Amino acid sequence: MTNMINHVVDHQLAANTIHTVDDLALQAAWRRFLDYDTAAGFQKVSHTRIRSTIIVLGLVASVLAVASTYSGLFIDPLKTPIRVVLIFVPILSAALLTYAYQFSPSLSWVAYRIGAELVRREIYLYRMQAGDYTGLTPGQQQQLILTRLNEANKRVNKIGAPDPYLQTTTIDIPKAIAGKTDTPADDGFSALTPDEYITYRIVPQKDWYIRKARSDYANMRRGRVYGLGAAAASSAVAALGFEPIVAATTAIGVALATYMELQMYGRTFSIYHPLANQLEIELDKWSILTPEEQADPNNLSNFVKTLEDDFQAEREQWMQQAVQTQQALEQNLGKNVGGSYSGATGTAPTSSDGSQTTVTASVVNQDDSLTSVVNVQHKPAAPNPGNISGDPPVPAPPPTAVTVISTTPKLPSDSSAPSDSSAPSEGGSAAADAAIAASANTPDTSATDPTVPSSKPIIDDNASG
């Protein structure tokens, strides 16, 4: 009898607070969204800054290596500083890449962004009582959204979440989410009418896709024009007899192409533009329904679920693009950092006395640690052959080499994360997870080339189903 009374009281409490600022289940959903959204923003900034710095350092090293091989009135006074910079640039690059692999993996921000968007999807389905929430009691709806939060958490762990993302307890959730909804007029808690859902959710999202598609296409076109300009400059300087400068112009083109991969220019407009078109089609279909048909709960539920499924399908396609792009980027950066900067231009920087310094930096990715190896070799000038008086040759000093090896243990993986292999797949998530699994099975070139980082640490196998 007591259990029955408690059940009735709980049901009445859920019915009185659901879709209000006092809805504890909805507060939990928004709190988890804030956790993921904050972590995604921080990791994205860190990911971009570190890799942009590595790209710039590689370009600087290539240009300086070319400059150091040719004497001239404007170069001679700077030869010693250039040689010093060429020694420290690869060391710094290797250190940055080691830090990036451990504390800012290429897919960490992707994992958090996917988690945030999964939670956002459930929030709108919950507020519209659409999809699986249709026909459920208030208490059942709250239980369902909490279950979906747990599924989103498993998905994030499966992709890979390297750092603690939970934020300290936020007391005023409604104030914290101000500006996080698609429209400032949306408080994030109230139940929405169909017109409010279209105005607050669909139209702003559709316009966002259109703006992003145009921006991505413009950036891709601009980047390719610059790349063609670098290639034309290489041909021009070679034709004019300045072949050594070709190495510098080629390095500029490579750096530009790598930066475009980092920013994913040209990778998303083909996803965003068709989706914006599809959203307009769905809105047109809804607009021609009679008021009675629009008021039908089943029609409204199907309408909302169709749109949210379209959003989810876009996110899965975007994630597959991100996986492929970031995998290629990491391998390219590993090869660039792992290569000898003296050999990047085909000629080692040589001083006026004939001595030569070579710096090789590499990052070796192992199962339990990341190891950076920096080797500095100095080859002295050739020995003096003696003079015509028959003096014996002066022996040259022996070559010197210094190797610095730094091993950093990897952070422990979340091996206790439960498997979500039995969870139902939503909106094409199985296809995206298959893409991640395929990328994790990419042949590991580090087995034959220690300068190329392994392509496997992006996915935490212990957290996958």
C-alpha positions in Angstrom: 0.0 0.0 0.0 2.8 2.4 0.9 4.6 1.7 -2.4 1.4 2.4 -4.3 1.0 5.7 -2.5 4.6 6.7 -3.2 4.1 5.8 -6.9 1.0 8.0 -7.1 2.8 10.9 -5.4 5.8 10.5 -7.7 3.6 10.4 -10.8 1.8 13.6 -9.6 5.1 15.3 -9.0 6.4 14.4 -12.5 3.1 15.6 -14.0 3.3 18.9 -12.2 7.0 19.7 -13.0 7.5 18.2 -16.4 8.5 20.7 -19.1 9.1 23.4 -16.5 12.3 24.8 -15.0 11.7 22.5 -12.1 11.8 19.4 -14.3 14.8 17.5 -12.7 15.1 15.1 -15.7 15.3 18.0 -18.1 17.8 19.8 -15.9 19.9 16.7 -15.9 19.8 16.6 -19.7 20.8 20.3 -20.0 23.6 19.8 -17.4 25.1 16.9 -19.4 24.8 19.0 -22.6 26.7 21.8 -20.9 29.4 19.3 -19.9 29.8 18.0 -23.4 29.5 21.4 -25.1 32.2 23.0 -22.8 34.6 20.1 -23.3 34.1 20.1 -27.1 34.8 23.8 -27.3 38.0 23.6 -25.2 39.3 20.5 -27.0 38.6 22.0 -30.4 40.5 25.2 -29.6 43.4 23.2 -28.1 43.4 20.8 -31.1 43.5 23.6 -33.7 46.1 25.7 -31.9 48.6 22.9 -31.3 48.5 21.5 -34.8 48.5 25.0 -36.4 51.7 25.7 -34.5 53.3 22.4 -35.7 52.4 23.3 -39.3 53.9 26.7 -39.0 57.1 25.3 -37.4 57.5 22.9 -40.2 57.1 25.7 -42.8 59.6 27.9 -40.9 62.1 25.0 -40.7 61.9 24.3 -44.4 62.4 28.0 -45.4 65.3 28.5 -43.0 66.9 25.3 -44.2 66.9 26.7 -47.8 68.2 30.0 -46.6 71.0 28.5 -44.6 72.4 26.6 -47.6 73.1 29.7 -49.6 75.6 32.5 -48.7 75.0 36.1 -49.5 75.5 39.5 -48.0 72.1 39.5 -46.4 72.3 35.9 -45.1 75.9 35.6 -43.7 75.3 37.6 -40.5 72.2 35.5 -39.8 73.7 32.0 -40.4 74.5 31.2 -36.8 71.0 32.2 -35.5 69.4 30.3 -38.3 71.4 27.2 -37.5 70.4 27.5 -33.8 66.7 27.8 -34.8 67.0 24.8 -37.0 68.2 22.7 -34.1 65.4 23.7 -31.7 62.4 23.8 -34.2 62.2 20.0 -34.6 62.6 19.5 -30.9 59.7 21.8 -30.2 57.6 20.2 -32.9 58.2 16.7 -31.5 57.3 17.9 -28.0 54.1 19.6 -29.2 53.1 16.5 -31.2 53.7 14.2 -28.1 51.6 16.5 -26.0 48.8 16.6 -28.6 48.7 12.8 -28.9 48.2 12.4 -25.2 46.2 15.4 -24.1 44.5 16.6 -27.2 43.8 13.6 -29.5 42.4 14.3 -32.9 38.9 12.9 -32.2 38.3 14.0 -28.6 36.5 17.2 -29.6 34.5 15.2 -32.1 33.4 12.8 -29.4 32.2 15.6 -27.1 30.4 17.4 -29.9 28.6 14.2 -30.9 27.6 13.7 -27.3 26.2 17.2 -27.0 24.1 16.9 -30.1 22.8 13.5 -29.1 21.6 15.1 -25.8 20.1 18.1 -27.7 18.1 15.8 -29.9 16.6 14.0 -26.9 15.7 17.3 -25.2 13.6 18.4 -28.2 12.0 15.0 -28.6 11.2 15.1 -24.9 9.8 18.6 -25.0 7.6 17.8 -28.1 6.6 14.4 -26.7 7.6 13.0 -30.1 9.2 9.7 -31.2 9.6 7.2 -28.4 8.1 9.7 -25.9 4.7 9.7 -27.6 2.0 8.2 -25.4 4.1 7.8 -22.2 3.2 9.1 -18.8 5.3 12.0 -17.4 7.2 9.7 -15.2 8.0 7.3 -18.0 9.1 10.2 -20.2 11.6 11.3 -17.5 12.9 7.8 -17.1 13.4 7.5 -20.9 15.3 10.7 -21.3 17.6 9.7 -18.4 18.2 6.3 -20.2 19.1 8.2 -23.4 21.6 10.3 -21.5 23.3 7.1 -20.4 23.4 5.9 -24.0 25.0 9.2 -25.1 27.6 8.8 -22.4 28.5 5.3 -23.7 28.7 6.7 -27.2 31.2 9.4 -26.1 33.3 6.8 -24.2 33.3 4.5 -27.2 34.7 7.2 -29.5 37.2 8.3 -26.9 37.0 10.9 -24.1 40.6 11.5 -22.8 40.0 14.2 -20.2 37.6 14.8 -17.3 34.7 16.6 -18.9 32.2 16.9 -16.0 31.8 20.5 -14.8 31.3 21.5 -11.2 27.7 21.5 -10.0 25.6 24.3 -11.6 22.8 25.4 -9.3 20.9 27.7 -11.8 20.6 25.5 -14.9 18.0 27.8 -16.7 20.5 30.7 -16.4 23.4 28.6 -17.5 21.7 27.5 -20.7 20.8 31.0 -21.8 22.2 31.4 -25.3 22.7 27.6 -25.7 19.3 27.1 -27.4 18.9 27.7 -31.1 16.9 30.9 -30.4 17.2 33.3 -27.4 13.4 33.3 -27.1 13.5 29.6 -26.2 13.9 29.0 -22.5 14.9 25.4 -23.0 12.3 23.9 -20.7 8.7 24.8 -21.8 6.7 22.5 -24.0 6.6 23.8 -27.6 3.8 24.2 -30.0 4.5 23.1 -33.6 4.9 26.7 -34.7 7.3 27.4 -31.8 9.3 24.2 -32.6 9.7 25.3 -36.3 10.6 28.9 -35.3 12.9 28.1 -32.4 14.5 24.9 -33.7 14.2 24.2 -37.4 14.5 27.6 -39.1 17.6 28.7 -37.1 19.3 25.3 -37.7 18.4 25.4 -41.4 19.9 28.9 -41.8 23.0 27.8 -39.9 23.5 24.9 -42.4 23.1 27.3 -45.3 25.7 29.8 -43.9 28.2 27.0 -43.0 27.8 25.4 -46.5 28.6 28.7 -48.2 31.5 29.5 -45.8 33.0 26.0 -46.2 32.8 26.2 -50.0 34.3 29.7 -50.1 37.2 28.7 -47.8 37.9 25.6 -49.9 37.9 27.6 -53.1 40.2 30.3 -51.6 42.6 27.6 -50.3 42.8 25.9 -53.6 43.5 29.2 -55.4 46.3 29.8 -53.0 47.6 26.3 -53.6 47.6 26.8 -57.3 49.4 30.1 -56.7 52.1 28.3 -54.8 52.5 25.7 -57.5 52.7 28.4 -60.2 55.3 30.2 -58.1 57.4 27.0 -57.9 57.3 26.6 -61.7 58.2 30.2 -62.2 61.2 30.3 -59.9 62.4 27.0 -61.4 62.1 28.4 -64.9 64.0 31.6 -63.9 66.9 29.5 -62.6 66.2 29.7 -58.9 65.7 26.0 -58.4 66.6 26.0 -54.6 63.7 28.4 -53.9 61.3 25.7 -55.2 61.7 23.8 -51.9 60.4 26.9 -50.0 57.4 27.4 -52.3 56.6 23.7 -52.2 56.7 23.8 -48.4 54.3 26.7 -48.5 51.9 24.7 -50.6 52.2 21.6 -48.3 51.6 23.8 -45.2 48.5 25.3 -46.9 47.1 21.9 -47.8 47.7 20.6 -44.3 46.0 23.6 -42.7 43.0 23.1 -45.0 42.7 19.5 -43.7 43.0 20.7 -40.2 40.0 23.1 -40.7 38.2 20.5 -42.8 37.7 23.0 -45.6 35.6 21.5 -48.4 34.5 18.6 -46.3 31.1 19.7 -45.0 29.4 21.8 -47.6 28.3 18.6 -49.4 26.6 17.5 -46.2 25.1 20.8 -45.0 23.6 22.0 -48.3 21.6 18.9 -49.1 20.3 18.8 -45.5 19.1 22.4 -45.6 17.3 21.6 -48.8 15.7 18.5 -47.2 14.6 20.6 -44.2 12.8 23.0 -46.5 11.0 20.1 -48.2 9.8 18.8 -44.8 8.6 22.2 -43.8 6.7 22.6 -47.1 5.0 19.2 -46.5 4.0 20.3 -43.0 2.6 23.6 -44.2 0.2 22.1 -46.6 -1.5 20.0 -43.9 -4.9 21.2 -42.7 -5.1 22.6 -39.1 -6.8 19.4 -38.0 -4.0 17.2 -39.5 -1.4 19.3 -37.9 -3.2 19.0 -34.5 -3.1 15.2 -34.8 -0.5 13.9 -32.2 0.7 11.1 -34.5 1.3 13.5 -37.4 3.2 15.9 -35.1 5.2 13.1 -33.6 6.2 11.8 -37.0 7.0 15.3 -38.2 9.3 16.1 -35.3 11.0 12.7 -35.3 11.7 12.9 -39.1 13.4 16.3 -38.6 15.5 15.2 -35.6 16.5 12.0 -37.5 17.6 14.2 -40.4 19.8 16.2 -38.0 21.2 12.9 -36.5 22.0 11.5 -40.0 23.9 14.7 -40.8 25.9 14.4 -37.6 26.9 10.8 -38.4 28.0 11.8 -41.9 30.0 14.7 -40.4 31.7 12.4 -37.9 32.8 10.0 -40.6 34.3 13.0 -42.5 36.0 14.1 -39.3 37.4 10.6 -38.6 38.9 10.3 -42.1 40.3 13.8 -42.2 41.8 13.8 -38.8 43.4 10.4 -39.3 45.1 11.6 -42.5 46.1 14.9 -40.8 47.8 13.0 -37.9 49.7 10.8 -40.2 50.9 13.7 -42.3 52.0 15.7 -39.2 53.8 12.6 -37.8 55.7 12.2 -41.1 56.6 15.8 -41.2 57.8 15.9 -37.6 59.5 12.5 -37.9 61.5 13.5 -41.0 64.9 15.2 -40.8 64.6 18.9 -41.3 68.0 19.0 -43.0 66.7 16.6 -45.6 63.4 18.4 -46.1 64.9 20.5 -48.9 67.3 17.9 -50.3 70.4 19.7 -49.0 71.7 19.8 -45.4 72.4 23.3 -44.0 76.2 23.7 -44.1 78.3 26.3 -42.4 81.1 28.3 -44.1 83.7 25.9 -42.7 82.1 22.9 -44.3 80.6 21.4 -41.1 77.1 20.1 -41.1 74.4 19.6 -38.5 71.4 17.3 -38.9 68.4 17.2 -36.6 66.0 14.2 -36.6 62.9 14.3 -34.4 60.3 11.5 -34.2 57.3 10.5 -32.1 56.8 6.7 -31.6 53.3 5.7 -30.5 53.3 2.6 -28.4 50.5 0.7 -26.6 51.2 2.1 -23.2 53.3 5.2 -23.8 54.4 7.9 -26.3 58.1 8.3 -26.9 59.7 11.3 -28.5 63.2 10.9 -29.9 65.4 13.9 -30.9 68.8 13.2 -32.5 71.3 16.0 -33.2 74.3 15.0 -35.3 77.2 17.3 -36.1 79.7 16.4 -38.8 82.9 18.5 -38.7 84.6 19.9 -41.8 86.8 17.7 -43.9 90.4 17.3 -42.6 93.2 19.6 -43.7 95.2 17.7 -46.4 98.4 19.4 -45.4 100.5 21.9 -47.4 103.0 21.6 -50.2 105.9 21.4 -47.6 104.9 17.9 -46.7 103.3 18.7 -43.4 101.1 15.8 -42.2 97.3 16.2 -42.6 95.5 17.6 -39.6 93.0 15.1 -38.4 89.4 16.2 -38.2 87.6 16.0 -34.9 85.2 13.0 -34.7 81.5 13.4 -35.4 79.3 14.1 -32.4 75.7 13.0 -31.8 73.3 13.7 -29.0 70.0 11.8 -28.6 67.3 12.8 -26.2 64.6 10.2 -25.5 61.5 11.1 -23.6 58.8 8.6 -22.7 55.4 9.7 -21.4 52.9 7.1 -20.1 49.5 7.3 -21.7 46.5 8.2 -19.5 44.6 5.1 -18.4 41.6 4.3 -20.6 38.1 4.0 -19.2 38.1 0.3 -19.1 35.1 0.2 -16.8 32.9 1.9 -19.4 30.0 -0.4 -20.2 29.6 -1.7 -23.7 26.8 -0.2 -25.8 26.9 -2.9 -28.4 23.4 -4.0 -27.3 21.9 -0.5 -27.4 19.6 0.3 -30.3 21.3 2.2 -33.1 19.9 5.7 -33.7 20.0 7.7 -36.9 22.8 5.8 -38.6 25.2 5.6 -35.5 26.1 2.0 -36.5 27.5 3.2 -39.8 29.5 5.9 -38.1 30.8 3.5 -35.5 31.8 1.1 -38.3 33.7 3.9 -39.9 35.6 4.5 -36.6 36.3 0.8 -36.3 37.6 0.8 -39.9 39.9 3.7 -39.2 41.2 2.0 -36.1 42.1 -1.0 -38.2 44.2 1.1 -40.7 47.5 -0.6 -41.2 50.0 0.7 -38.6 52.9 2.1 -40.5 54.9 2.6 -37.3 55.8 -1.0 -37.4 58.1 -0.4 -40.4 58.7 3.4 -40.0 59.3 4.5 -36.4 58.9 8.1 -37.4 55.2 7.7 -38.3 52.8 7.6 -35.3 50.4 4.8 -35.1 46.9 5.4 -36.3 45.3 3.3 -33.6 45.2 5.4 -30.4 42.2 7.5 -31.5 39.8 4.8 -30.5 39.7 3.4 -27.0 39.1 -0.4 -27.6 38.4 -0.9 -23.9 35.3 1.3 -24.1 33.9 -0.1 -27.3 31.2 -2.6 -27.6 
